[in-house]
Amino acid sequence: MVRLILARHGETAWNAEGRYQGQADVVLNETGRQQAAALRRRLAEEEIHAVYASDLQRAWKTAAVIAEPHGLPVRSDPRLREIDFGAWDGLTYGEIGQRYPQALAAWEADPLSAGPPEGENLSQVTTRVQTALDDIVRVHQDQTVLLVAHGGSLQVLLCLALGLVPRARWQFYLGAASLSELRLYEDGAVLVHLNDSCHLAVVDDEDWWSP
């Protein structure tokens, strides 16, 4: 069995503005840094054997903050990156609809085959996330692993682990700096909790974060 703790990265300026980030290397804003610190406090007493993260700064920095009290290195893995939204990076959903109406309609109708201009489709995302997950499970049997990544890639990972079709990812909401947990057994996976954000209450109280 592998216990897999999943954390979404803290907030960035583009998150706050509702902009697609994709694989643009946007850094944490002040709220995001406070959220990363809240995650560190939440997980400080957990026995964690390994920490993996997307190599994009917003995920890697969140992971590094959490890993520090455990004395663990962060293992960067580009296969855990967010969906590559290509030409849509930096745009809001409304702006995408105005500038790329046909591409957006195709993506929403069949994301497995259609992708954003200069980006990737959901089949490509699923393939790379699957290989990363397979490697982690192979190496870390009977261990607890923290994985810090992005909303899209974590949604796909949840679908893969739970035997759901990739486009079912829309059924999972993962807020900034939220925690989810999977227990991965030989005969299947158990979702222990999803989108847990109770550790962010102190950030919210200090007006650092709003859902």
Secondary structure as GFF3:
##gff-version 3
##sequence-region A 1 211
A	DSSP	beta_strand	2	8	.	.	.	ID=ss1
A	DSSP	alpha_helix	13	16	.	.	.	ID=ss2
A	DSSP	alpha_helix	30	43	.	.	.	ID=ss3
A	DSSP	beta_strand	50	53	.	.	.	ID=ss4
A	DSSP	alpha_helix	57	67	.	.	.	ID=ss5
A	DSSP	three_ten_helix	68	70	.	.	.	ID=ss6
A	DSSP	beta_strand	74	76	.	.	.	ID=ss7
A	DSSP	three_ten_helix	78	80	.	.	.	ID=ss8
A	DSSP	three_ten_helix	86	88	.	.	.	ID=ss9
A	DSSP	alpha_helix	93	99	.	.	.	ID=ss10
A	DSSP	alpha_helix	101	109	.	.	.	ID=ss11
A	DSSP	alpha_helix	122	139	.	.	.	ID=ss12
A	DSSP	beta_strand	144	149	.	.	.	ID=ss13
A	DSSP	alpha_helix	151	162	.	.	.	ID=ss14
A	DSSP	three_ten_helix	166	171	.	.	.	ID=ss15
A	DSSP	beta_strand	179	185	.	.	.	ID=ss16
A	DSSP	beta_strand	188	196	.	.	.	ID=ss17
A	DSSP	three_ten_helix	198	200	.	.	.	ID=ss18
A	DSSP	alpha_helix	201	205	.	.	.	ID=ss19
###
